[in-house]
Amino acid sequence: MESSKPTQIVKGVVEAAVEKVGDALTPDVPGAPGSAPPPLEEPTTPHGPLPPKDEQGAPDTRTPTGAETGVPKIAKGQQGAYLTTANGHRLRDTDHSLKAGPRGPVLLQDHHLREKITHFDHERIPERVVHARGAGAHGTFVAYGTAEEVTRAGFLKKGRETPVFVRFSTVLGSRGSADTVRDTRGFATKFYTDEGTFDLVANNIPVFFIQDAIKFPDVIHAGKPHPDREIPQAQSAHDTFWDFVSLHTEAQHHTMWNMSDRGIPRSYRTMEGFGVHTFRMVDEAGATVLVKFHWKPKLGVHSLTWEEAQLIGGIDPDYHRRDLYDAIEAGAFPEWELGIQVFPDTPEETFAGIDLLDPTKIVPEELAPVQPIGKLTLNKTPRNFFAETEQVAFHVGHLPPGIDVTNDPLLQGRLFSYVDTQLTRLGGPNFTQIPINRPHADVNDMLRDGFHQHAVHAGVAPYRPNSLDGGNPFPAGDREHAFVDTPVTVAEAPKVRASPASFDDHYSQVRLFWQSMSPVEKEHIIRAYTFELGKCYHQAIKERQLQCLANVDPVLCEQVAIGLGLPAPQPTVPLAEVQPSPALSQVGREWPADGRMVGIVVDAQADLGDVHEVRREVFAAGMVPLLIAAHGGTVDGLPVQRTFATGRSVEFDAVLLAGAPAPAPDALPARDAKAGAPGSSTVDPRVLLLVEEAWRHAKVIGAWGAGAEVLNQAGVTGTPGVVTGGSGTEVLAEVQRLMAAHRVWERFPASVA
């Protein structure tokens, strides 16, 4: 027995070494800015550009007219090992202007200086009027084939795989605004089909503020910063917005969605998308149905709390961008199912008494279930933000054969606006020739010249009919999958500036949404209205909006009025009798935890062997572990991603405590305000703050070993969603189970039913 001890010791050392090697081989935590770590000294040996990171994609290398080139995507960027001018002339120096002597004036003949400065001066292009702040990703869409019965669109045939580019965005803010503001989000998808590009330009809210496109400038002017002070940025909590929506009551439905948790999504990955409008699908025989498009995230629909959104806005204003890119880099590819609600295409264009042409109305999923027709997976991040995410151009009129528009007056206006805005923003009519916008189908459009023309057209007859170019291009027919404008009968009526009477109901669906919320979601809506209206300067605007709320629900109105210190008015219209739609609530279901962030607090006294195992288990579950310690560097060979100074609870979906770190040397209020006032706690006050915030935001918290002492000092031991156990893996298993509900909803007491 004694003779085997050295063998056992050696075996133990080897096993420990293997474990550490395994940790070294564990996938890197995402976020590194380059494809290779930089050396300490400036590199001086010439070599070509580094390859892109593994998770980065790029537009296909197509010609301006849609043909494949066979050129690798990497060839689209810079080439060669040496610095050159824009015309390929190699340069010796780009650090000094050409001068008349070392102390003399700069010479006008310095063509390199002039080229470099002039190009820099023109790098910026006009930002989008709306949806300026965005993030994009490449991916694929695979059709289930379930839509073949109602549409001839080729990309929806079973098993057909189509490359896509998706751009998510906020609406009101500028390019430099924060991601987590309360706002509608854009969810625009460009399908590069072999029948031409299809742009599904969706939002994360299924209705809109207005029923007619002629009001679009009004609602955006109202929501944008006040024109005198240019404040507030990317917010609706101000007088002009509430002045408009309280007077233009058709906006009340969309406004309540914005005031709900839907207005502050946890992530683009946990956000629904809606086509808003009703579209028409056409099958091979020419038969038609009406449809509404829905994107359903595989991870479920989750949101931030208002306090989280505010904290993140200061700590990490790029939170949603970073989350999307990090998830893709970590291999937790975001997925959505595309679904459609299908309605008979009747002359009335209504369903269950709901006008399908009214973009301020939904059809509850309980009345018309969403039928899945395909799956979207985002698996590549952009290689260059400007070239792809900024220059991508969407248009609701980019429709393949088999999908057509309806007479929705908001949709009809969008058909004009999207092309018009690209002309200014992208410098002319040839924006479809920018690589990210190039179709993956043959283009023979007879359009010529214009700024930034990339195609070198042949022939002499860009007109029809012609004989000089042999008659080319020829009209396509049904066999060639030509787009057909659906022949729809237009009812005889006088030319008027008016809406149908069915558009006059502005409150019943607002009440439907309110009644469909769980008690905790109703509390959040009350809080949002109270906060937003509390930011308004004029009492008349607050009182007017309270009247709108009274017409939705007296309890909602009363609770908001209490917060504003105003009397609650009585309804001026009968309260609608509605049937709640459970599909509208985010509470009560369970979802995968893929791509979630798990913070692990460690110190030198923790059971670090357990930490190694927990970290591996978190990775294996498709989540990302982030180690939090008193200082940067490593702990037992594991990289520390956050310190007590740089980390904050809002970054994490769950917090694990492997130790009870004593106050670190920098736990001084003068150096880090999170350290608070000096106290007698044996735990670093920033760790206690992290736990207290996570608890307040209803996140799952787990602890083992010395970590349980942190729970005791934070006063949360034994409360819902706080897990303790004998080992890290035991605790993690229960934490992961609870994370499926997104939050520990029991921690949010509600005063309304």
C-alpha positions in Angstrom: 0.0 0.0 0.0 2.8 2.4 1.0 4.6 1.8 -2.3 1.6 3.0 -4.3 1.6 6.5 -2.7 4.1 8.0 -5.1 2.2 6.6 -8.0 -1.0 8.2 -6.6 0.7 11.5 -6.1 2.0 11.5 -9.6 -1.4 10.5 -10.9 -3.0 13.3 -9.0 -0.5 15.9 -10.4 -1.1 14.6 -13.9 -4.9 14.8 -13.5 -4.6 18.3 -12.2 -2.4 19.3 -15.1 -4.8 17.7 -17.6 -7.7 19.7 -16.0 -5.8 22.9 -16.4 -4.9 22.1 -20.0 -8.6 21.4 -20.6 -9.4 24.8 -19.2 -6.9 26.4 -21.5 -8.6 24.7 -24.4 -12.0 25.8 -23.3 -13.5 28.2 -25.8 -12.3 31.8 -25.3 -14.7 34.2 -23.7 -15.9 36.3 -26.7 -15.0 39.9 -27.4 -11.4 40.0 -28.5 -11.0 42.8 -31.0 -8.7 41.0 -33.5 -8.1 37.5 -35.0 -4.7 37.2 -33.2 -3.3 38.5 -30.0 -1.0 41.5 -30.5 2.7 41.4 -29.6 4.2 43.7 -27.0 6.4 45.5 -29.6 5.3 47.0 -32.8 5.6 44.5 -35.7 8.1 45.4 -38.3 8.4 42.3 -40.6 6.1 42.9 -43.6 3.2 40.4 -44.1 -0.3 40.5 -45.6 -3.4 41.6 -43.7 -4.5 39.2 -40.9 -7.4 37.0 -41.7 -10.8 37.9 -40.2 -12.0 36.3 -37.0 -13.7 32.9 -37.4 -17.1 34.3 -36.6 -16.9 37.1 -39.1 -18.8 37.0 -42.4 -19.0 39.3 -45.4 -21.3 39.8 -48.4 -20.9 37.3 -51.2 -18.4 38.5 -53.9 -21.0 39.1 -56.5 -20.8 41.4 -59.5 -23.0 44.6 -59.4 -25.5 42.6 -61.6 -25.7 39.6 -59.3 -23.3 37.1 -60.9 -21.0 35.0 -58.7 -17.3 35.9 -59.2 -15.6 33.0 -57.5 -13.4 35.5 -55.7 -12.9 34.6 -52.0 -14.7 37.0 -49.6 -11.4 38.1 -48.0 -10.3 39.6 -51.3 -12.9 42.3 -50.8 -10.8 44.2 -48.3 -7.3 45.6 -48.2 -4.5 43.7 -50.1 -0.8 43.3 -49.8 1.8 43.9 -47.1 2.8 47.5 -47.8 1.2 50.8 -47.1 -0.1 52.5 -50.3 -2.1 55.4 -51.5 -5.7 54.9 -52.7 -4.2 54.3 -56.2 -1.8 51.6 -55.1 1.4 53.7 -54.9 3.6 52.3 -52.1 4.6 54.8 -49.3 7.6 55.2 -47.1 6.0 57.4 -44.5 2.5 58.4 -43.3 3.6 60.1 -40.0 5.0 63.3 -41.4 3.7 65.9 -43.8 6.0 67.1 -46.6 7.5 70.4 -45.4 10.0 73.0 -46.5 12.5 71.9 -43.9 11.8 70.2 -40.6 10.3 73.5 -39.2 9.0 74.9 -42.4 5.5 75.2 -43.8 3.6 72.2 -45.3 3.8 72.0 -49.1 0.7 72.0 -51.3 2.3 69.3 -53.4 1.9 66.8 -50.6 -0.6 64.6 -52.5 -0.6 61.9 -49.8 -1.5 64.4 -47.1 -4.3 65.9 -49.2 -5.7 62.4 -50.1 -5.6 61.2 -46.5 -7.2 64.3 -45.0 -9.7 64.8 -47.8 -10.9 61.2 -47.5 -11.1 61.5 -43.8 -13.2 64.6 -44.1 -15.7 62.7 -46.2 -15.9 59.4 -44.3 -19.3 60.1 -42.7 -22.5 59.7 -44.5 -25.9 61.0 -43.4 -27.3 58.7 -40.7 -30.8 57.2 -41.1 -33.6 59.6 -40.2 -35.0 56.7 -38.0 -33.3 53.4 -37.0 -29.9 55.1 -37.0 -28.6 53.0 -34.2 -28.2 49.4 -35.3 -26.4 46.1 -35.3 -26.3 43.5 -37.9 -25.4 39.8 -38.6 -25.2 37.3 -41.4 -27.0 34.0 -41.4 -29.2 31.5 -43.2 -32.9 30.9 -43.5 -34.1 27.3 -44.1 -37.7 26.8 -45.2 -39.9 24.1 -43.7 -42.1 23.9 -46.8 -45.2 24.6 -44.9 -45.9 27.8 -46.9 -45.9 26.0 -50.2 -49.7 25.7 -50.1 -50.2 29.4 -50.0 -47.3 31.0 -52.0 -45.2 30.3 -55.0 -42.1 32.0 -53.4 -39.2 29.7 -54.2 -37.3 30.5 -51.0 -40.1 29.0 -49.0 -40.0 25.6 -50.6 -39.1 22.8 -48.3 -35.4 22.6 -47.5 -34.4 25.7 -49.5 -31.6 27.5 -47.7 -31.3 31.2 -48.3 -28.5 33.5 -47.1 -29.7 36.5 -45.1 -28.4 39.7 -43.5 -30.4 41.0 -40.5 -30.2 44.5 -39.0 -31.6 45.3 -35.6 -32.1 48.9 -34.5 -33.7 51.4 -32.2 -35.9 54.0 -33.8 -35.6 57.4 -32.2 -31.9 57.7 -31.2 -28.9 58.8 -33.2 -26.1 56.5 -34.2 -24.3 57.2 -30.9 -27.3 56.7 -28.6 -27.5 53.9 -26.1 -28.9 50.4 -26.9 -31.2 50.0 -23.8 -33.4 53.0 -24.2 -37.2 52.5 -24.1 -38.1 52.4 -27.7 -39.4 50.3 -30.6 -36.8 48.0 -32.2 -36.3 47.4 -35.9 -35.8 43.8 -37.1 -35.1 44.1 -40.8 -34.1 40.9 -42.8 -32.7 40.8 -46.3 -33.2 37.4 -47.9 -30.9 36.9 -50.9 -33.2 34.6 -52.8 -32.5 33.3 -56.3 -35.6 35.1 -57.5 -34.4 38.5 -56.3 -34.0 40.1 -52.9 -36.9 40.0 -50.3 -36.7 42.5 -47.5 -38.9 41.8 -44.5 -38.7 45.1 -42.7 -40.2 44.3 -39.3 -40.4 45.8 -35.8 -40.4 44.1 -32.4 -43.9 45.5 -31.8 -46.8 44.2 -34.1 -48.6 47.6 -34.4 -47.6 51.1 -35.2 -48.4 54.6 -33.9 -50.2 55.7 -37.0 -52.7 54.3 -39.6 -51.6 56.4 -42.5 -48.1 57.1 -43.8 -48.8 60.8 -44.1 -48.6 61.0 -40.3 -45.1 59.5 -40.2 -43.2 62.7 -40.2 -45.4 64.0 -37.4 -44.9 61.0 -35.0 -41.1 61.1 -35.6 -40.9 64.8 -35.2 -42.8 64.4 -31.9 -40.5 61.6 -30.7 -37.2 63.1 -31.7 -35.4 65.5 -29.3 -36.9 69.0 -29.0 -35.7 71.1 -31.9 -34.5 74.0 -29.7 -32.3 72.1 -27.2 -31.8 68.8 -29.1 -32.7 66.9 -25.9 -33.7 64.4 -24.7 -31.8 61.9 -26.9 -33.4 58.6 -27.8 -36.3 58.9 -25.3 -40.0 59.3 -25.4 -40.2 60.8 -21.9 -40.8 64.4 -22.9 -43.6 66.8 -23.7 -43.6 66.7 -27.5 -44.0 62.9 -27.7 -46.8 62.8 -25.1 -48.5 65.8 -26.6 -48.7 64.0 -29.9 -49.9 60.6 -28.7 -52.4 62.0 -26.3 -54.0 64.0 -29.1 -53.6 61.4 -31.8 -55.2 58.5 -30.0 -54.7 55.9 -32.6 -51.1 55.9 -31.2 -52.3 54.6 -27.8 -51.9 50.9 -28.7 -48.3 51.1 -29.9 -47.5 53.4 -26.9 -48.7 50.8 -24.4 -46.5 48.2 -26.0 -43.6 50.6 -25.6 -44.5 51.2 -22.0 -44.5 47.4 -21.4 -41.4 45.3 -20.9 -41.4 44.9 -24.7 -39.9 48.4 -24.9 -36.7 47.3 -23.3 -35.7 43.9 -24.6 -33.1 41.9 -22.8 -31.3 41.1 -26.0 -31.9 41.2 -29.8 -31.7 37.4 -29.4 -34.8 37.4 -27.1 -36.9 39.7 -29.2 -39.9 38.9 -31.4 -40.3 40.5 -34.8 -43.5 41.4 -36.6 -44.1 42.5 -40.2 -46.8 44.9 -38.8 -48.7 45.0 -42.0 -50.9 42.5 -43.7 -49.3 41.1 -46.9 -50.8 39.0 -49.7 -49.4 35.6 -50.7 -50.0 34.1 -54.1 -49.7 30.4 -55.0 -48.9 28.8 -58.4 -52.5 28.9 -59.5 -52.9 32.6 -58.7 -55.0 32.0 -55.6 -54.4 34.4 -52.7 -54.5 34.6 -49.0 -53.7 37.4 -46.6 -50.9 36.9 -44.0 -49.0 38.6 -41.2 -45.4 37.7 -40.6 -44.0 36.8 -37.1 -40.4 36.1 -35.9 -40.4 33.9 -32.8 -37.1 33.7 -30.9 -36.1 30.2 -29.9 -34.8 31.6 -26.6 -38.2 33.1 -25.8 -39.2 36.7 -25.3 -37.4 38.4 -22.4 -36.8 42.0 -21.3 -34.8 44.1 -19.0 -36.2 45.8 -15.9 -36.3 49.6 -16.1 -33.5 50.0 -13.5 -31.3 47.5 -15.4 -31.9 49.4 -18.7 -30.9 52.7 -17.0 -27.7 51.2 -15.4 -26.6 49.5 -18.6 -27.1 52.7 -20.5 -24.3 54.2 -18.5 -22.1 51.2 -17.9 -22.3 49.6 -21.4 -24.3 51.7 -23.9 -23.4 49.1 -26.6 -25.0 46.3 -24.6 -27.3 44.8 -27.3 -24.6 45.0 -30.0 -22.1 43.3 -27.7 -24.5 40.7 -26.6 -25.4 39.8 -30.3 -21.7 39.6 -31.4 -20.5 37.8 -28.3 -23.2 35.2 -28.6 -22.3 34.4 -32.2 -18.6 34.3 -31.4 -19.3 31.9 -28.5 -21.2 29.6 -30.9 -24.6 30.3 -29.3 -26.1 31.2 -32.7 -29.4 33.1 -32.3 -32.4 31.5 -33.9 -35.9 32.5 -34.8 -38.8 30.7 -36.5 -40.6 32.7 -39.2 -44.3 32.2 -39.0 -47.4 33.5 -40.6 -51.0 34.1 -39.6 -53.2 33.2 -42.6 -56.5 34.8 -43.4 -59.0 34.4 -46.2 -58.5 37.1 -48.9 -62.0 38.5 -48.9 -63.2 41.7 -50.4 -63.7 43.2 -46.9 -60.1 42.3 -45.9 -61.2 41.7 -42.3 -60.9 38.7 -39.9 -63.0 38.2 -36.8 -64.2 41.8 -37.0 -60.6 43.1 -37.2 -59.7 45.3 -40.1 -56.5 43.7 -41.6 -55.5 46.9 -43.3 -55.3 48.8 -39.9 -51.6 48.7 -38.8 -52.7 49.7 -35.2 -54.4 46.4 -34.7 -53.3 42.8 -34.1 -55.1 39.5 -34.7 -54.7 37.6 -31.4 -52.8 34.3 -31.9 -55.6 32.5 -30.2 -57.9 33.4 -33.1 -55.3 32.8 -35.9 -52.4 30.7 -34.7 -48.9 31.5 -36.0 -47.9 28.7 -38.4 -44.0 28.2 -38.6 -42.7 28.3 -42.1 -38.9 28.3 -41.6 -35.9 29.0 -39.3 -33.5 31.8 -39.3 -30.0 31.3 -37.8 -27.5 34.1 -37.4 -24.0 32.7 -37.4 -21.6 35.4 -38.7 -20.9 38.9 -37.5 -20.0 41.7 -39.9 -16.4 42.1 -40.9 -16.8 45.8 -41.3 -19.6 47.7 -39.6 -19.8 50.6 -42.1 -19.6 48.5 -45.3 -22.3 46.1 -44.1 -24.5 47.3 -41.2 -24.4 51.0 -42.1 -24.7 50.7 -45.9 -27.3 47.9 -46.0 -30.5 49.3 -47.6 -33.9 47.8 -47.0 -37.2 48.4 -48.9 -40.6 46.9 -48.2 -41.1 46.9 -52.0 -38.3 44.3 -52.5 -40.7 41.4 -53.0 -40.2 38.0 -54.6 -42.8 36.4 -56.8 -45.5 35.0 -54.5 -45.6 37.8 -52.0 -47.4 41.1 -52.6 -48.6 44.2 -50.7 -52.1 45.2 -49.6 -53.8 48.6 -49.5 -52.7 49.2 -45.9 -52.2 53.0 -46.1 -49.1 53.0 -43.9 -47.5 50.2 -46.1 -48.3 52.1 -49.2 -46.4 55.1 -48.0 -43.5 53.0 -47.0 -43.2 51.8 -50.6 -42.2 55.3 -51.5 -40.2 56.4 -48.5 -37.6 53.6 -48.4 -36.2 54.2 -51.9 -36.3 57.9 -51.4 -34.2 57.9 -48.2 -31.5 55.8 -49.7 -30.9 58.3 -52.5 -29.6 60.9 -50.0 -28.1 58.5 -47.5 -26.1 56.4 -49.9 -25.4 59.0 -52.6 -27.6 58.1 -55.5 -29.7 55.5 -57.2 -27.0 52.8 -57.4 -27.2 51.7 -53.8 -28.2 48.2 -54.8 -24.7 47.7 -56.2 -23.0 48.2 -52.8 -21.8 44.6 -52.0 -24.1 44.1 -49.0 -27.1 45.1 -51.2 -26.2 43.1 -54.3 -28.9 40.6 -55.3 -28.1 36.9 -55.7 -30.1 36.8 -58.9 -29.4 38.0 -62.4 -29.9 41.7 -62.8 -30.7 43.2 -66.2 -32.6 46.4 -65.4 -31.9 48.9 -68.2 -31.0 51.4 -65.5 -27.8 53.3 -66.4 -25.2 55.7 -65.1 -25.7 57.8 -61.9 -23.3 58.4 -59.0 -21.2 55.4 -57.9 -22.1 53.2 -60.9 -20.1 49.9 -60.5 -21.4 48.0 -63.5 -19.7 48.3 -66.8 -22.7 47.9 -69.1 -22.4 46.5 -72.6 -24.8 47.1 -75.5 -26.3 50.2 -77.0 -30.0 49.8 -76.3 -31.0 50.1 -72.7 -34.7 50.4 -73.7 -37.6 48.3 -74.8 -38.5 47.3 -77.4 -35.1 47.2 -79.2 -33.5 45.3 -82.0 -29.9 46.6 -81.7 -29.2 44.5 -78.7 -31.1 41.5 -80.1 -34.2 42.4 -78.1 -32.4 41.8 -74.8 -33.7 42.0 -72.1 -36.9 40.1 -72.7 -40.0 40.1 -70.5 -40.4 37.1 -68.3 -43.5 35.0 -67.9 -44.9 32.6 -65.3 -42.5 29.8 -66.3 -39.6 32.2 -65.7 -41.0 33.1 -62.2 -41.9 36.7 -63.1 -43.3 38.9 -60.4 -47.0 39.5 -60.9 -48.9 42.4 -59.4 -51.9 40.6 -58.0 -55.1 41.7 -59.8 -57.2 43.0 -56.9 -60.6 44.6 -57.4 -60.8 48.1 -56.1 -64.2 49.1 -54.8 -65.8 52.0 -56.5 -65.5 55.1 -54.3 -64.9 58.8 -54.5 -61.4 60.2 -54.2 -61.2 61.4 -50.5 -58.7 62.1 -47.7 -60.3 59.8 -45.1 -60.0 56.5 -43.3 -62.6 53.8 -43.1 -64.9 53.8 -40.1 -63.2 50.6 -38.9 -60.1 52.6 -38.2 -61.9 54.7 -35.5 -61.6 52.2 -32.6 -58.5 53.4 -30.8 -59.0 51.8 -27.4 -60.3 48.2 -27.5 -57.0 46.6 -28.4 -55.1 48.7 -25.9 -57.4 47.3 -23.3 -56.8 43.8 -24.8 -53.1 44.2 -24.3 -53.4 45.5 -20.8 -55.8 42.7 -19.8 -53.4 40.1 -21.2 -50.5 41.1 -19.0 -49.6 39.3 -15.8 -49.8 41.3 -12.5 -46.0 42.0 -12.5 -46.1 43.1 -16.1 -49.0 45.5 -15.3 -46.9 46.9 -12.5 -44.1 47.6 -14.9 -46.5 49.3 -17.3 -47.8 51.5 -14.5 -44.2 52.4 -13.6 -43.3 53.2 -17.1 -46.3 55.6 -17.7 -45.6 57.2 -14.3 -41.9 57.8 -15.1 -42.5 59.0 -18.7 -45.3 61.4 -17.9 -43.5 62.5 -14.7 -40.8 63.8 -17.1 -43.2 66.1 -18.9 -43.2 69.7 -18.0 -46.8 70.7 -18.8 -49.7 69.5 -16.6 -52.2 69.7 -19.5 -50.3 67.0 -21.4 -50.3 64.7 -18.3 -54.0 65.2 -17.7 -54.8 64.5 -21.4 -52.9 61.3 -21.4 -54.6 60.2 -18.1 -57.9 60.6 -19.9 -56.6 58.2 -22.6 -55.6 55.7 -19.9 -59.0 56.1 -18.3 -60.5 55.0 -21.6 -58.3 51.9 -21.4 -58.6 50.8 -17.8 -59.6 52.7 -14.6 -57.1 50.8 -12.4 -54.2 51.7 -14.8 -55.3 55.3 -14.9 -55.8 55.5 -11.1 -52.4 54.1 -10.3 -50.6 56.4 -12.8 -52.5 59.4 -11.5 -51.4 58.6 -7.9 -47.8 58.7 -9.0 -48.3 62.0 -10.8 -50.3 63.5 -7.9 -53.3 64.2 -10.2 -57.0 63.1 -10.0 -58.0 60.2 -12.1 -60.6 61.1 -14.7 -63.6 59.0 -15.7 -63.8 57.2 -19.0 -65.3 59.1 -21.9 -66.0 56.0 -24.0 -67.5 52.6 -22.9 -64.8 50.1 -21.8 -64.4 47.4 -24.4 -65.2 43.8 -23.5 -62.1 41.9 -24.5 -60.8 38.3 -24.2 -57.2 38.3 -23.0 -54.5 36.9 -25.2 -52.1 34.8 -23.2 -49.6 34.8 -26.1 -48.9 38.5 -25.4 -47.5 37.9 -21.9 -43.8 37.0 -21.3 -44.4 35.4 -18.0 -45.2 31.7 -17.3 -43.1 29.7 -19.8 -39.6 28.2 -19.8 -36.9 28.7 -22.4 -33.3 27.5 -23.2 -30.5 29.4 -21.5 -28.2 29.4 -24.5 -25.8 32.3 -24.7 -26.7 33.6 -21.2 -23.9 35.2 -19.1 -23.1 33.7 -15.8 -20.9 35.7 -13.4 -18.8 33.6 -11.0 -17.3 35.5 -8.0 -14.0 33.9 -6.8 -11.2 34.6 -4.5 -8.0 32.8 -3.5 -9.8 31.0 -0.6 -12.5 29.5 -2.9 -12.5 25.8 -3.9 -10.9 26.6 -7.2 -11.1 23.0 -8.3 -14.8 23.3 -8.1 -14.6 26.6 -10.0 -12.8 24.9 -12.9 -15.5 22.3 -13.1 -18.4 24.8 -12.9 -16.8 26.9 -15.6 -16.6 23.8 -17.9 -20.2 22.9 -17.1 -21.4 26.5 -17.9 -19.6 26.3 -21.3 -21.1 22.8 -21.9 -24.6 24.2 -21.3 -24.1 26.8 -24.1 -23.7 29.7 -21.6 -20.7 32.0 -21.1 -18.9 32.1 -17.7 -17.3 35.3 -16.6 -15.0 35.2 -13.7 -15.2 38.1 -11.3 -12.3 38.7 -8.8 -10.7 41.5 -6.9 -8.1 42.1 -9.6 -7.4 41.3 -13.2 -5.0 38.6 -14.5 -5.7 35.0 -13.6 -6.9 32.9 -10.6 -5.5 29.4 -10.5 -4.8 29.7 -14.3 -8.3 30.9 -15.1 -8.6 34.3 -16.8 -10.5 37.0 -14.8 -12.9 38.8 -17.1 -14.4 41.3 -14.6 -13.0 42.8 -11.5 -15.1 44.2 -8.6 -14.3 47.6 -10.1 -15.3 46.9 -13.7 -18.2 44.4 -13.2 -21.8 45.1 -12.5 -24.8 42.8 -11.9 -26.6 44.0 -15.0 -24.1 42.1 -17.2 -25.1 38.7 -15.9 -28.2 36.6 -16.2 -27.2 34.7 -13.0 -24.6 35.1 -10.3 -22.6 32.3 -8.7 -20.6 32.8 -5.5 -17.6 30.5 -5.0 -16.1 32.6 -2.2 -16.6 35.5 0.2 -13.9 38.0 -0.9 -12.7 40.3 1.8 -12.6 44.0 0.9 -9.9 44.6 -1.7 -7.3 47.4 -1.4 -9.3 49.5 -4.0 -12.6 49.1 -2.1 -12.4 52.8 -1.2 -15.3 55.2 -1.9 -12.8 57.8 -3.2 -11.5 55.3 -5.8 -14.7 53.4 -6.6 -18.0 54.8 -5.5 -19.6 51.3 -5.6 -17.5 50.6 -2.5 -19.9 52.9 -0.6 -19.2 54.2 2.9 -16.7 52.3 5.0 -18.3 49.6 7.1 -17.7 46.6 9.2 -18.6 43.9 6.6 -16.1 41.1 6.0 -17.1 41.0 2.3 -16.1 43.5 -0.3 -19.0 45.9 -0.5 -19.0 45.8 -4.3 -19.7 42.0 -4.1 -22.6 42.7 -1.8 -23.9 45.4 -4.2 -23.7 42.9 -7.1 -25.7 40.4 -5.1 -28.2 42.9 -3.9 -28.8 44.2 -7.4 -29.1 40.7 -8.9 -31.7 39.9 -6.2 -33.6 43.1 -6.8 -33.7 42.4 -10.5 -35.1 38.9 -9.8 -32.0 37.0 -11.1 -31.1 33.6 -9.9 -28.2 33.5 -7.4 -26.2 30.5 -6.3 -23.6 29.9 -3.7 -21.5 27.1 -2.2 -18.8 26.9 0.4 -17.7 30.3 1.7 -20.0 32.0 -0.9 -23.0 31.3 1.4 -21.6 34.0 3.8 -22.1 36.6 1.1 -25.8 35.6 0.9 -26.1 36.0 4.7 -24.5 39.4 4.7 -26.6 40.5 1.8 -29.7 39.3 3.7 -31.1 37.1 0.9 -30.5 33.6 2.2 -33.5 31.4 1.8 -35.4 33.7 -0.5 -36.9 32.6 -3.8 -34.4 31.8 -6.5 -31.4 31.8 -4.1 -29.7 28.4 -4.3 -27.1 26.9 -2.0 -25.5 23.5 -2.0 -22.5 21.4 -1.2 -20.7 21.8 -4.5 -20.6 24.2 -7.4 -22.0 21.7 -9.9 -24.9 20.9 -7.7 -25.7 24.6 -7.3 -25.3 25.2 -11.0 -27.7 22.5 -12.0 -30.5 24.1 -9.9 -29.5 27.6 -11.1 -29.8 26.5 -14.7 -33.2 25.0 -14.1 -34.5 28.3 -12.6 -32.9 30.4 -15.4 -35.4 28.8 -17.8 -38.1 31.2 -16.5 -35.7 34.1 -17.2 -36.5 35.7 -13.8 -37.6 34.7 -10.4 -40.9 36.4 -10.8 -42.0 35.7 -7.2 -39.6 38.5 -6.1 -41.8 41.1 -7.8 -44.8 41.7 -5.6 -47.8 43.1 -7.5 -50.6 45.4 -6.2 -52.8 45.0 -9.3 -54.4 41.8 -10.6 
